[in-house]
Amino acid sequence: MKKILLFFTFIFSCFIWSANESSTSHIETIVLGSGCFWGAEKGYEALDGVIDAVSGYADGEGVKPSYREITKFSNKFNPDNHAEVVEVTFNKNLISLEELIVHYLESHDPTQLNRQGNDIGTQYRSIVLYTDRYQERKISELISEYQILLNQEGYSSIKTQVKPLKTFYKAESYHQDYIKKNPNGYCPDHSTGVKFVRSDEIDKLDNELLKQGKHIVVIEPEGYCPYCAKFRKDVSDDYAGTIPLHYRLASNLEELNIETPTWATPTILFIENGSEVFANQGYLTPKEFYKALGLFKLGNTEAYRVAFNDGTDARFCKEYQIFKNTPDGVFIDKLSGAALFDTKDRFNSGTGWLSFTRPVEGSVYRRADNSYGMRRIEIRSVSSDIHLGHVFPDGPNGLPRYCINATVLEFKTRDEFNLINTKEKV
């Protein structure tokens, strides 16, 4: 098993692009101040989707960003003092900005000015430092919504400041993960107890089907992702292969064993029995996708070598013996599911390879093949770009002879093929 996985990893890494060049990143950072940063940092780190939470200082001027300086009595009511804050880095595929800000507002008392409980001073002010305009708008919307809820419970106006982030200064090392290091340490809860009401949570999808057999899962975000749209248009919208392809949000991968980070979209997962075999962060061209799928579906087999290394079936191979006398139907691309050849155009050439007088219109393309000192015309699949065989001018009644490798084909009866196409159109 280990050898097979190493084979997958080596081959797959040879042709996959960098995620930074072909994907949309969903890693964001925001800086939040809600009083003492020790407990706040612990709370953020406990949230699914938060990658890192770092205690620090921000929003000060003329004061050295150190714990010794900001806690001096002379700075206790200094409006230019730094605030104790936490820099939160999160994967918005797993936790939205809204979910993060809801946690922030619910986890302290934003109606208190320059204090949280007995912690008094400007360093304890409630403050949000945003990194883009979308964050600013969303924060303002949620504060307005929370204000209504607080008023209903008798609280006064929210004092939280909302500003653009200028500089974040990381706090001294002994402040990082302070509560983890000191489980009995100071960790007050100053929350109001007023909760947001949310009825529009994302429905959790049933992944039981994905825990059986082979599947392709494409991770997309809730919002628009240009590389996701491009992948759908170029690849997945036309995919009709026998390995099912599914779309998921990164938050809908429950009970699946996924190792690849999900901060980039699209992320394309190839899973078997609920566990990732390999994956790619970022857009894949049709050629790259089908090479990955070929590796996943075919493995280290003769069919893979024929499809991607321009190999040739042995004469009268077992697949040829199966396919030479099928009932009425259509031969399809083993990976893409696209129709390639019709039994109506099949004939027995006596060569030991499947032979046809023509392909399905638009399904293949030709290119020159001068390998092995010969001058031939190669035939490749338009949809997956796999090698199919060659075409020669010696077919019946002056027609061409498409000499095709059976190992790269699958067969559907006419009824099966028509049923599949009808479902896709519906």
C-alpha positions in Angstrom: 0.0 0.0 0.0 2.8 2.4 0.9 4.5 1.8 -2.5 1.2 2.7 -4.3 0.8 5.9 -2.3 4.4 6.9 -3.1 3.7 6.2 -6.7 0.6 8.4 -6.6 2.5 11.2 -4.8 5.5 11.2 -7.1 3.5 11.1 -10.4 0.9 13.6 -9.2 3.5 16.1 -8.0 5.1 16.1 -11.5 2.3 18.0 -13.2 0.2 19.9 -10.6 0.5 23.7 -10.6 1.1 25.8 -7.5 -2.0 26.8 -5.6 -0.8 30.4 -5.4 -0.9 30.7 -9.1 -4.3 29.1 -9.8 -6.5 29.4 -6.8 -8.4 31.9 -4.7 -7.0 32.2 -1.1 -9.5 32.3 1.7 -7.0 33.1 4.5 -7.8 36.4 6.2 -6.5 38.3 9.2 -8.3 40.7 11.6 -7.2 42.3 14.9 -9.7 42.2 17.8 -9.5 43.9 21.2 -11.8 42.9 24.0 -9.9 43.5 27.3 -7.2 41.2 28.6 -5.8 39.3 25.6 -5.1 36.0 27.5 -8.6 34.6 27.6 -9.5 36.2 24.3 -6.6 34.4 22.5 -7.7 31.0 24.0 -11.3 31.6 22.9 -10.3 32.3 19.3 -7.9 29.3 19.1 -10.8 27.0 20.1 -12.9 28.0 17.0 -12.9 25.7 14.0 -11.4 27.5 11.1 -9.1 29.8 13.1 -5.5 29.0 12.0 -3.7 31.2 14.6 -4.3 33.7 17.3 -1.5 35.9 18.5 -1.6 38.3 21.5 -0.2 41.7 20.9 -0.6 45.5 20.9 -2.1 48.0 18.4 -3.7 51.4 17.9 -1.2 53.3 20.0 1.0 56.3 19.3 4.0 57.6 21.2 3.9 54.6 23.5 6.4 51.7 23.2 4.4 48.5 22.3 5.4 46.5 25.4 3.5 45.2 28.4 5.7 47.2 30.8 4.9 50.5 29.0 1.2 50.1 28.3 0.5 49.1 32.0 2.3 52.1 33.5 0.0 54.2 35.6 0.9 57.2 33.4 -0.7 55.4 30.4 -3.8 54.1 32.2 -6.1 56.8 30.8 -3.9 57.8 27.9 -6.1 57.8 24.7 -2.9 57.2 22.6 -2.0 54.1 24.6 -1.9 50.7 22.8 -4.8 48.3 23.3 -4.3 44.7 24.2 -5.5 42.8 21.1 -5.4 39.5 19.4 -4.4 39.0 15.7 -6.7 36.3 14.4 -5.8 34.5 11.2 -8.7 32.4 9.9 -9.8 30.2 6.9 -13.0 31.9 5.9 -14.0 28.6 4.1 -14.3 27.1 7.6 -15.4 30.1 9.7 -16.9 33.2 8.2 -16.0 36.7 9.2 -19.6 37.0 10.5 -19.2 33.9 12.8 -15.9 35.4 14.1 -17.3 38.8 14.9 -20.4 37.2 16.5 -18.0 35.3 18.8 -16.1 38.5 19.5 -19.1 40.6 20.4 -20.7 37.8 22.5 -17.5 37.1 24.4 -17.1 40.5 26.1 -19.1 43.5 27.1 -18.8 46.0 24.2 -20.8 48.6 26.1 -18.0 49.3 28.6 -15.7 52.2 27.9 -12.0 51.6 28.4 -12.5 48.7 30.7 -13.7 45.1 31.1 -15.0 44.4 34.6 -12.2 45.3 37.1 -9.6 45.7 34.3 -9.7 49.5 33.9 -7.7 51.6 31.4 -7.4 52.4 27.8 -5.4 49.3 27.1 -8.6 47.3 27.8 -10.8 49.2 25.3 -13.1 47.3 22.9 -11.7 47.7 19.4 -11.8 46.1 16.0 -9.0 46.8 13.5 -10.0 45.7 10.0 -7.8 44.9 7.0 -10.2 45.6 4.2 -13.4 47.5 3.4 -15.6 44.3 3.3 -14.5 43.6 6.9 -15.4 47.2 7.9 -18.9 46.9 6.4 -19.7 43.6 7.9 -18.4 44.6 11.4 -20.6 47.8 11.3 -23.7 45.7 10.2 -23.2 43.2 13.1 -22.6 45.9 15.7 -25.8 47.6 14.6 -27.7 44.3 14.9 -26.1 43.5 18.3 -27.0 47.0 19.6 -30.7 46.3 19.1 -30.4 43.0 21.0 -28.4 44.7 23.8 -31.0 47.5 24.1 -33.8 44.9 24.5 -31.9 43.5 27.5 -31.3 47.0 29.1 -27.7 47.6 28.1 -26.4 51.0 26.9 -24.7 51.9 23.6 -21.8 49.9 22.2 -18.4 51.6 22.7 -16.4 49.4 20.3 -14.1 51.4 18.1 -13.8 50.3 14.5 -10.6 51.4 12.7 -8.3 50.3 9.9 -5.3 48.4 11.1 -2.0 50.3 10.9 0.5 48.2 12.8 0.2 45.1 14.9 3.0 44.4 17.5 3.3 40.9 18.7 3.4 40.6 22.5 6.2 39.1 24.5 6.6 35.4 24.3 5.3 34.7 27.8 1.9 36.2 26.8 1.4 33.8 24.0 -0.8 30.8 24.9 -0.8 32.1 28.4 -3.9 30.2 29.6 -2.5 26.9 28.1 0.7 27.4 30.0 -1.2 28.5 33.1 -4.5 26.7 33.2 -5.5 28.3 36.5 -4.5 31.7 35.3 -6.5 34.9 35.1 -9.3 34.4 32.6 -12.3 36.5 33.4 -15.6 36.3 31.5 -17.2 39.7 31.0 -19.7 38.6 28.3 -23.2 40.1 28.5 -24.9 36.8 27.9 -26.9 38.3 25.0 -26.7 36.0 22.0 -27.3 36.6 18.3 -30.1 34.6 16.8 -29.1 32.7 13.7 -31.5 30.6 11.7 -29.6 30.5 8.4 -26.8 28.2 9.3 -25.4 26.1 6.4 -27.1 22.7 6.3 -24.7 19.9 7.0 -24.5 17.4 4.1 -24.6 13.7 4.5 -21.2 12.3 3.5 -22.0 8.6 4.0 -21.9 8.0 0.2 -18.4 9.5 0.1 -17.2 6.9 2.5 -17.8 4.1 0.0 -15.6 3.7 -3.1 -13.9 6.4 -5.1 -15.1 10.0 -5.4 -13.9 13.4 -6.6 -14.8 16.3 -4.3 -14.4 19.9 -5.4 -14.2 22.4 -2.6 -15.7 25.8 -3.4 -16.4 28.9 -1.3 -19.8 30.3 -0.4 -19.1 33.4 -2.5 -17.7 33.9 -5.9 -14.3 32.3 -6.8 -13.1 33.0 -10.4 -10.9 29.9 -10.5 -13.8 27.8 -9.4 -16.0 29.2 -12.2 -13.2 28.6 -14.7 -12.8 25.0 -13.5 -16.6 24.3 -13.8 -16.6 25.8 -17.3 -13.5 24.1 -18.6 -13.8 20.8 -16.8 -16.5 19.7 -14.4 -19.6 20.9 -16.3 -18.8 18.5 -19.1 -17.5 15.7 -16.9 -19.5 12.4 -17.4 -17.1 9.9 -16.0 -18.0 6.9 -13.9 -16.3 8.2 -10.7 -18.8 10.6 -9.1 -17.9 14.2 -8.8 -19.3 16.3 -5.9 -19.2 19.9 -4.7 -18.7 20.8 -1.1 -17.9 23.8 1.1 -14.9 23.3 3.3 -17.2 23.2 6.3 -19.1 20.2 4.8 -16.4 17.6 5.1 -17.6 15.9 8.3 -16.4 12.3 8.9 -14.0 12.4 6.0 -10.3 12.0 6.4 -8.9 15.0 4.6 -5.3 16.1 5.1 -4.9 18.9 2.5 -5.6 22.4 3.8 -8.9 23.9 2.5 -8.0 27.6 2.5 -7.7 27.7 -1.3 -10.5 27.2 -3.8 -11.0 25.3 -5.8 -9.4 22.4 -3.9 -9.9 19.1 -5.8 -9.9 16.0 -3.6 -9.6 12.4 -4.9 -10.9 10.3 -2.0 -11.4 6.6 -1.6 -13.6 5.1 1.2 -13.8 8.5 2.9 -10.0 9.1 2.9 -8.0 11.4 0.7 -5.7 9.7 -1.7 -4.3 12.9 -3.1 -5.5 16.4 -3.8 -4.7 19.7 -5.6 -5.2 23.2 -4.3 -6.1 25.4 -7.3 -7.4 25.3 -10.8 -6.5 22.3 -13.0 -6.7 22.4 -16.8 -8.7 19.6 -18.4 -5.4 17.9 -19.4 -4.1 18.1 -15.8 -7.4 17.0 -14.3 -7.7 14.0 -16.4 -4.1 13.0 -15.9 -4.8 13.1 -12.1 -8.1 11.2 -12.6 -6.2 8.6 -14.7 -3.8 8.1 -11.9 -6.6 7.8 -9.4 -8.8 5.5 -11.4 -6.3 3.4 -13.3 -3.2 3.4 -11.1 0.0 1.8 -12.3 -1.7 -0.2 -15.1 -1.4 -0.9 -18.8 -4.4 1.4 -19.4 -2.6 4.3 -17.7 0.5 3.7 -19.8 -1.6 3.6 -23.0 -3.5 6.7 -22.1 -0.7 8.9 -20.9 2.5 7.4 -22.2 1.2 6.7 -25.8 1.5 3.0 -25.3 -0.3 0.3 -27.3 -2.5 -2.6 -26.2 -1.2 -6.1 -26.9 -2.9 -7.7 -29.9 -6.1 -9.5 -29.0 -5.9 -8.3 -25.4 -8.7 -9.3 -23.0 -10.5 -5.9 -23.4 -10.5 -6.4 -27.1 -12.0 -9.8 -26.7 -14.8 -8.3 -24.5 -15.5 -5.3 -26.8 -15.3 -6.9 -30.3 -18.8 -8.3 -30.1 -20.8 -6.1 -27.8 -24.5 -5.3 -28.4 -25.6 -2.1 -30.0 -24.1 0.9 -28.1 -21.4 3.5 -27.7 -17.7 3.4 -26.6 -16.9 6.2 -24.2 -13.7 7.8 -22.9 -12.7 5.8 -19.9 -12.0 9.0 -17.9 -14.3 11.7 -19.1 -17.3 9.6 -20.2 -17.5 11.4 -23.5 -18.8 9.3 -26.5 -15.9 8.4 -28.8 -17.0 5.6 -31.2 -20.3 3.9 -32.1 -20.9 0.2 -32.7 -22.5 1.2 -36.0 -19.1 2.1 -37.3 -17.2 -0.9 -35.9 -15.8 -3.6 -38.1 -13.5 -6.6 -37.8 -10.1 -5.7 -39.3 -8.5 -8.9 -38.1 -5.6 -6.9 -36.6 -6.4 -7.6 -33.0 -7.3 -4.1 -32.2 -10.8 -2.4 -32.2 -11.4 -0.8 -35.6 -13.9 1.8 -36.7 -14.5 3.7 -39.9 -15.1 7.0 -38.0 -15.4 8.5 -34.6 -18.3 10.3 -33.0 -18.2 13.8 -34.5 -16.1 16.3 -32.6 -14.9 13.7 -30.1 -11.3 13.2 -31.3 -8.4 15.1 -32.9 -5.5 14.1 -35.0 -1.8 14.9 -34.8 1.4 13.7 -36.5 3.2 10.8 -34.8 6.8 10.2 -36.1 7.9 8.0 -33.2 9.8 4.8 -33.7 10.9 5.9 -37.2 7.3 5.7 -38.5 5.0 8.3 -40.0 1.5 7.9 -38.5 -1.5 9.9 -37.5 -2.3 9.7 -33.9 -5.8 9.9 -32.5 -6.5 11.6 -29.1 -9.6 12.3 -27.1 -10.8 15.9 -27.3 -12.3 15.8 -23.7 -9.4 14.2 -21.8 -6.5 14.4 -24.2 -5.7 10.7 -23.7 -4.0 8.7 -26.4 -6.5 6.4 -28.2 -4.7 4.9 -31.2 -4.0 5.8 -34.8 -5.9 6.2 -38.1 -4.9 4.5 -41.3 -6.2 4.7 -44.9 -6.9 1.0 -45.3 -10.5 0.6 -44.0 -13.4 -1.1 -45.9 -14.7 0.5 -49.1 -12.0 3.2 -49.1 -12.9 4.4 -45.6 -10.3 5.1 -42.9 -9.4 2.5 -40.2 -9.4 4.0 -36.7 -7.2 1.5 -34.9 -8.1 2.0 -31.2 -6.8 0.7 -27.9 -9.6 -1.1 -26.0 -8.0 -0.5 -22.5 -8.8 3.2 -22.6 -12.5 2.7 -23.5 -15.7 1.8 -21.6 -18.9 0.6 -23.2 -22.5 1.6 -22.7 -25.5 0.0 -24.5 -27.6 2.3 -26.5 -30.3 2.4 -23.8 -27.8 3.0 -21.0 -26.1 5.8 -23.0 -29.4 7.5 -23.9 -30.6 7.3 -20.3 -27.4 9.0 -19.0 -27.8 11.8 -21.5 -31.4 12.3 -20.7 -30.6 12.6 -16.9 -27.9 15.1 -17.7 -30.2 17.3 -19.8 -32.9 17.2 -17.1 
